[in-house]
Amino acid sequence: MSRAILWFRQDLRLEDNLAWNQAMTHDEVMLVYILDTVNSKDRFMGEASQLWLHHSLTALNIDCDNQLNVFQGDAQQILAKLVDHHAIDAVYWNRCYEPWRTERDAEIKQQLAKKVIVESFNGALLWEPWEVKKADGGPYKVFTPFYRKGCLNRPVRHPVSAKSLKPCFKSDLALKIVDLNLMPKFPWGDQVIASWQPGERGAKAAWDVFLSQGLAHYRQGRDLPWLKAVSRLSPHIHFGEISVNQLWYAIQSMAQDDNTDHFLSELGWREFSYSQLYYQPQMDQKNIQVKFDEFPWQNDQILLKAWQAGQTGIPIVDAGMRELWQTGYMHNRVRMIVGSFLVKNLQVDWRLGERWFWDTLFDADMASNCASWQWVAGCGADAAPYFRIFNPVLQGVKFDANGHYTRKFVPELKKLPDRYLFSPWLAPEGILTQAGIALGKDYPRPIVDLQSSREQALEAYAKIK
Ligand SMILES: Cc1cc2nc3c(=O)[nH]c(=O)nc-3n(C[C@H](O)[C@H](O)[C@H](O)COP(=O)(O)OP(=O)(O)OC[C@H]3O[C@@H](n4cnc5c(N)ncnc54)[C@H](O)[C@@H]3O)c2cc1C
């Protein structure tokens, strides 16, 4: 009779789960999730992620016939205790790539391997970051060669079907999911999760919707925040409720065109983010381009708070920040606009923007979030140059031409004609009155002048150039 622990981490699914399948070769299994509150330190998940995790674990537990054992504390100590207490023969998990986890997991592996079989698998990435290297052995710094030369020449593992659940045993030391205290203490949580279905079935449903409604418009439509042309799979992917291998092969099985190509390359951007994190584990703190260490960030707390609250007086920025607060998600185009506005027009350090996203995004992901913020700020690998500063008025006109998105999240501007929707401060008094808006009362005046703040940002950049 052999007994295994399957340690769930960011792979909260049964299908295409290599660690699951390996555990199911034993006679009995213990299904374990550990909320590591000790080793995660300042990278403990934000409020939105905790809320998602609560629901995702609940869904996983149902899919596992209520056999999930959850714990809280130091994963290393908890696993050591479980192995001794329950006479375990093997421990399996799928790998994670955040530096605090890789460090911890290496120690756990070393410690447990003295007593039991320990094996980890790739359940989160299409290609292992250490395998995708340039001919000289160094990491790629530019996306296109990384993806086209480094990734596409390598095979992608085919997804595997889930083996049946073996007889399970429970630990008397386990907690209930609710004891993890992942639910927010205030009512924001019920509203923000309402339009989502965390868990493997929710991921599959979101994927099916995208395949039938979004994919055919993806290439062009993915820049239009009012159109349902993107998958909204990012939280499901982050928590491993669906694997990127499943997505890759589902797309490969279709007729290939610009839309399928582009979708696969976005999965490639995710791989690129993980590659950057692997080679630069302090990427959440350190600028990839070191010249930015001297950047004279202003970090005005009042401006930062107005940005967080969606009260900057710049409509497309406020729409994005309110979408984030109300839904735990923000469309990619708008993430770029609000990010550029924060680091350039407001001259707030990108790390403060990253932290706010970390706390409020359901898909908050250390690799993608830090790489994307460094990209926006101009200090990352293959980043948008700092001097290319988005004009949020023109961005609104171009990508939300009919104003659907902005009017949805900034309803106080609903009645303003399209011509002034993205720059209400330019509207004549009569038009504002007709639309029922008193600037400074119903909707803020801009917290900065776009033109002069742009010039100041360029002056600041000139100092480090
Ligand atoms: C400032 C900023 C912060 C970001 N923070 C995160 C984050 O914390 N977590 C996160 O998953 N993405 C992040 N992104 C990347 C991107 O915005 C989201 O992945 C995307 O908007 C998710 O929506 P979707 O699932 O509908 O994407 P789709 O367009 O449907 O793309 C499918 C999947 O590809 C991946 N992907 C797409 N674009 C990117 C990208 N640029 N970089 C990395 N992966 C990508 C995601 O896993 C996504 O779910 C950030 C982007 C910016 C500009």
The ligand as a MOL file (V3000), in Angstrom:
LIG
                    3D

  0  0  0     0  0            999 V3000
M  V30 BEGIN CTAB
M  V30 COUNTS 53 58 0 0 0
M  V30 BEGIN ATOM
M  V30 1 C 0.6560 47.6200 -16.4590 0
M  V30 2 C 0.2450 46.1970 -16.8120 0
M  V30 3 C 0.1230 45.2440 -15.8100 0
M  V30 4 C -0.2300 43.9220 -16.1270 0
M  V30 5 N -0.3510 42.9970 -15.1110 0
M  V30 6 C -0.6770 41.7180 -15.4180 0
M  V30 7 C -0.8160 40.7410 -14.3840 0
M  V30 8 O -0.6020 41.0050 -13.1970 0
M  V30 9 N -1.1910 39.4790 -14.7380 0
M  V30 10 C -1.4140 39.1290 -16.0490 0
M  V30 11 O -1.7670 37.9730 -16.3170 0
M  V30 12 N -1.2520 40.0270 -17.0440 0
M  V30 13 C -0.9020 41.3010 -16.7730 0
M  V30 14 N -0.7660 42.2150 -17.7840 0
M  V30 15 C -0.8340 41.7490 -19.1860 0
M  V30 16 C -2.2250 41.8260 -19.8500 0
M  V30 17 O -2.7830 43.0910 -19.6480 0
M  V30 18 C -3.1940 40.7770 -19.3190 0
M  V30 19 O -2.6100 39.4930 -19.3630 0
M  V30 20 C -4.4650 40.7320 -20.1760 0
M  V30 21 O -5.0820 42.0020 -20.2080 0
M  V30 22 C -5.4220 39.7210 -19.5900 0
M  V30 23 O -6.6470 39.7600 -20.2570 0
M  V30 24 P -7.1190 38.5520 -21.1540 0
M  V30 25 O -7.0080 37.2780 -20.4010 0
M  V30 26 O -8.4600 38.9090 -21.6890 0
M  V30 27 O -6.0260 38.5800 -22.3020 0
M  V30 28 P -5.9910 37.9290 -23.7460 0
M  V30 29 O -5.7130 39.0280 -24.7100 0
M  V30 30 O -7.1710 37.0890 -24.0030 0
M  V30 31 O -4.6650 37.0490 -23.6970 0
M  V30 32 C -4.6520 35.6660 -23.3060 0
M  V30 33 C -3.6410 35.4430 -22.2240 0
M  V30 34 O -2.3260 35.7570 -22.6680 0
M  V30 35 C -1.5680 36.2980 -21.5890 0
M  V30 36 N -1.1830 37.6790 -21.9270 0
M  V30 37 C -1.8130 38.5190 -22.7750 0
M  V30 38 N -1.1380 39.6860 -22.8820 0
M  V30 39 C -0.0630 39.5740 -22.0750 0
M  V30 40 C 1.0210 40.4390 -21.7530 0
M  V30 41 N 1.1620 41.6510 -22.3080 0
M  V30 42 N 1.9500 40.0200 -20.8720 0
M  V30 43 C 1.8580 38.7880 -20.3060 0
M  V30 44 N 0.8550 37.9200 -20.5850 0
M  V30 45 C -0.0880 38.2990 -21.4590 0
M  V30 46 C -2.4590 36.2880 -20.3660 0
M  V30 47 O -2.2210 35.1100 -19.6400 0
M  V30 48 C -3.8430 36.2980 -20.9900 0
M  V30 49 O -4.8340 35.7540 -20.1590 0
M  V30 50 C -0.4400 43.5510 -17.4900 0
M  V30 51 C -0.3110 44.5310 -18.4850 0
M  V30 52 C 0.0170 45.8410 -18.1580 0
M  V30 53 C 0.1540 46.8570 -19.2530 0
M  V30 END ATOM
M  V30 BEGIN BOND
M  V30 1 1 1 2
M  V30 2 1 2 3
M  V30 3 2 2 52
M  V30 4 2 3 4
M  V30 5 1 4 5
M  V30 6 1 4 50
M  V30 7 2 5 6
M  V30 8 1 6 7
M  V30 9 1 6 13
M  V30 10 2 7 8
M  V30 11 1 7 9
M  V30 12 1 9 10
M  V30 13 2 10 11
M  V30 14 1 10 12
M  V30 15 2 12 13
M  V30 16 1 13 14
M  V30 17 1 14 15
M  V30 18 1 14 50
M  V30 19 1 15 16
M  V30 20 1 16 17
M  V30 21 1 16 18
M  V30 22 1 18 19
M  V30 23 1 18 20
M  V30 24 1 20 21
M  V30 25 1 20 22
M  V30 26 1 22 23
M  V30 27 1 23 24
M  V30 28 2 24 25
M  V30 29 1 24 26
M  V30 30 1 24 27
M  V30 31 1 27 28
M  V30 32 2 28 29
M  V30 33 1 28 30
M  V30 34 1 28 31
M  V30 35 1 31 32
M  V30 36 1 32 33
M  V30 37 1 33 34
M  V30 38 1 33 48
M  V30 39 1 34 35
M  V30 40 1 35 36
M  V30 41 1 35 46
M  V30 42 1 36 37
M  V30 43 1 36 45
M  V30 44 2 37 38
M  V30 45 1 38 39
M  V30 46 1 39 40
M  V30 47 2 39 45
M  V30 48 1 40 41
M  V30 49 2 40 42
M  V30 50 1 42 43
M  V30 51 2 43 44
M  V30 52 1 44 45
M  V30 53 1 46 47
M  V30 54 1 46 48
M  V30 55 1 48 49
M  V30 56 2 50 51
M  V30 57 1 51 52
M  V30 58 1 52 53
M  V30 END BOND
M  V30 END CTAB
M  END
